[in-house]
Amino acid sequence: MDNIYLFTVRSSSSVIAALIGLYFVLRIWLKWNNIDIDVLKARVFLNKNFITKNWIHTFLSGAFLASHQFIDLLQSLNYIAKTGWVYQLSDILEFTALVFLVILAYEWFVMIFPRK
């Protein structure tokens, strides 16, 4: 890694995003047993915007993760050089996939814990 500062910022950002996502998922998981599942199904499936956003976030997370893995594959097969910008691009794609998963967890958190 050429610039240790950028590496530290990217790594710290990933850890922070992962902890935020973990918070949302743990809160949802703890509340899950006390939820009326029929009411939740109605709230989820009657809200087209919620379903659309869920599919978009899931798709984008998968697309960015697949792109990250594809770059790693091309590097391992020596189709592209292992340069600094390729590592940065790969890290950005990986971080973006994580961000979309955190957004997805947040959307579910808002659905499970509605604002009053």
C-alpha positions, 0 to 999 in steps of 0.5 A, a space after each residue: 500500500 503506497 499511502 498508509 493514510 488512505 489505507 487507514 481511512 478505508 479500513 476504519 470506514 469499513 469497520 465503522 460501517 460494519 458496526 453500524 450494520 451490526 447494530 441494526 441487525 442485532 436490534 432487529 433480531 432481538 425484536 423479531 420474536 415479539 413481532 406479529 408476523 402477519 402485521 409485518 407481512 402486511 406492512 412489508 408487502 403493501 409498501 411497494 416502495 419498501 420492496 423496490 428499495 430492498 431489491 435495489 439495495 440487494 442488487 447493488 450490493 451484489 453487483 458491487 461485490 461481484 465487481 470487486 471479486 471480478 477484479 481480484 480474479 483478473 489480478 490473480 490471473 495476471 490479466 490486469 496489473 496489481 497497481 495502486 489504483 486497481 487496489 483502490 478501485 477494488 477496495 471502493 467496490 467492496 466498501 460500497 457493497 458493505 454500505 448498501 447492506 447497511 442501508 438495507 439493514 437500516 430500511 428493515 430497522 425502520 420497518 420493524 421500529 416505526 417512528 411514532 
